């Protein structure tokens, strides 16, 4: 790509198209999509700008420097994309097989950010004289919002209300998520108000223009500085642009245009790069922490990403808090002042009011309740497509719906219409958040209280609350704070006989109870549990009611022993098992009832009641009946896993034919992580008795489990698979051979490398490797050849204070070292700064009085000490006093004491 001659805009456009396609190729790769999307949006808008320039040759000379700069940036961008795309397909397959996410190096991350900044600078330069559509600018800013949310999601900040790991609290995360959503909603208005004024047309609006110009001079005189570090805002005189556009369209009087101008402050001007600046603050803060070496390891956070420090978050809040209040004021002013026909000339996109929103605004202005009700239903009917949905939200539809609810809350038809419209709009978290910030929950709760006796209204409000609370942690809290929970329960009491109402209230309660301990308590305190049980009894023949009530009971029972007991006391167990029997063919009922029994079965006091009500046979039958449906299989397997926690129940499940049914499910759904995890967990519990082990072995269960291990890299799934295989290979040479022959050793070692932080998985994998090493010289060599020794040593160092992990890792190292000189040397040598002997001695120091740990660590040290070099290193690490203390602390005659004594003897012996 050489220098661009003046006027040769075609060359720049050619390379823009090339780069756009490159990033399109990157987008097709799931691992690179997050990196590619924001870049592709920018390149697409630059293409639009350059095409506009190409159509206006007189402007080309003034943009030579900008085009040269853009071309240089495109050269760098193309090289960057090629570097990522040159990785072979095998690289991505291996990444997926290991369950890892692709992450840029610090250098590449910095380069990507620099390229985005350069492209934004080109955008800013070129758009000065080239009108750019508002929709295009909205796409840029919203792509930045997506980028920030993705960054925070990697930190665990925006998923299910989970807080950032490190010193930032969940409340901070909730606050940040709310601010981002509020900003996202305000972006379209802000960009309209900061877009350049269009060239006036030939119509005579002299008076309006004069008044707008007088207001605009004040703005220009103030210099209109952005609050983003004092840089000049991309457009000066935003108010003049908005007022002139409206006045030119002949849509409002000069006085009203001036009023709009006065109500919009120049200080709130927003740059398209605002959110990128927020992302940059976060990224810079993370890099600074990484470079300072202050990124303390946290079990709660993803590997390789340090926690966000409060100082970094404060800078983010400062940026958002500066812009948000005035932006939202502008949004309200624009919605009130700019009618549907407002817009400007040229290619700048005007604010487009959706027809349904225009109808609703008109009904609120000039009509009565009947007109508002009809307009609300129109909003619902017109929100089917993604484009309509976006247009309704951007045109202020949510605020108008809430206004309708507040103004006509006594009119049942309006309340019903608003609730229907809200249900149809809330398809994503951003819109759910917008409904919350618009103040809808208090109005919905008030309407629910006012219309308690009206079944249809109650059902529709409950449906709306369900839609708004589903998968939205902040909304669950806000709905509860608005007092909706006792009102829903009261309505359930009044309308228990009406199936449709029960379904909607149960759905709302299950959404509110999901992942919210406080709401579970509030639902129970309001008296919902006996009412839901009564509804199950009354409507036992109606599958829809049974399904939704069962799901509500499942979420109410989760991790709450008081609620579990209350459900059992309300005859919930026989009602749920009866649901499995009466609706055996209804997949939804079986899934939800099995899930409820699973949560209840975690309580040992209730488990026997489930078994007594024929729960085991019904769950096994459900697995057979719905063998093609992964969600049903997962729920039923999980319930069997819960019940099999007791030895007696494990035998009963085996007797009921549970083993072949579970293995059949594993064979059919070996690629479905949820099914594999729960089936493996159930098989692990069943493998505590010899009959089940024999049945699993006979049914070729071991190769099936290894095959699943090869297909899944998730730590949770690997933990359950390794746990089942650990039980099956304990003192069982046939199954040990089967695991190795099926190729089980490499994925186990790979899991240790990838998920070293996951203590539960490390424990199970280490125990399984210890079983495989056993007395087999070949498998000892195979584990070492697969690179298993260093990850085991590293895992012991990371989890040296967790006794059970140290014990099982120590056992694996002990078996690997026994009768294998190469492995003894490899354990001691470790890798780089990680040496085995100091790690072992340090672990012994932490657990010197714990016999199971002493038994394994002393055993490893004994075998290592048979090599003279290792013996000297062990002595140098001051292991002798520790072994002496361990020998004294352990019971006389125990293996721990014997191994400590043997290790001391060899260390004291002269070379």
Secondary structure by P-SEA (a helix, b strand, c coil): ccccccccaaaaaaaaaaaaaaaaaaaaccccccccaaaaaaaaaaaaaaaaaaaccccccccaaaaaaaaaaaaaaaaaaaaaacccaaaaaaaaaabbbbbbcaaaaaaaaaaaaaaaaaaaaaaccbbbbaaaaaaaaaaaaaaaaaaaaaaccccccccccccccaaaaaaaaaaaaaaaaaaaaaaaaaccccccccccaaaaaaaaaaaaaaaaaaccccccccccccccaaaaaaaaaaaaaccccaaaaaaaaaacccccccccaaaaaaaaaaaaaaaaaaaacccccccccccccccccaaaaaaaaaaaaaccaaaaaaaaaaaaccccccccccccccccccaaaaaaaaaaccccaaaaaaaaaaaaaacccaaaaaaaaaaaaaaaaaaaaaaccccaaaaaaaaaaaaaccccaaaaaaaaaaaaaaaaaaaaaaacccaaaaaaaaaaaaaaacccaaaaaaaaaaaaaaaaaaaaaaccccaaaaaaaaaaaaaaacccaaaaaaaaaaaaaaaaaaaaaaacccaaaaaaaaaaaaaaacccaaaaaaaaaaaaaaaaaaaaaaacccaaaaaaaaaaaaaaaccccaaaaaaaaaaaaaaaaaaaaacccaaaaaaaaaaaaaaaccaaaaaaaaaaaaaaaaaaaaaaccccaaaaaaaaaaaaaacccaaaaaaaaaaaaaaaaaaaaaacccaaaaaaaaaaaaaaacccaaaaaaaaaacccaaaaaaaaaccccaaaaaaaaaaaaaaacccaaaaaaaaaaaaaaaaaaaaaaacccaaaaaaaaaaaaaaacccaaaaaaaaacccccccaaaaaaaaaaccccaaaaaaaaaaaaaaaccaaaaaaaaaacaaaaaaaaaaacccccaaaaaaaaaaaaaaccc
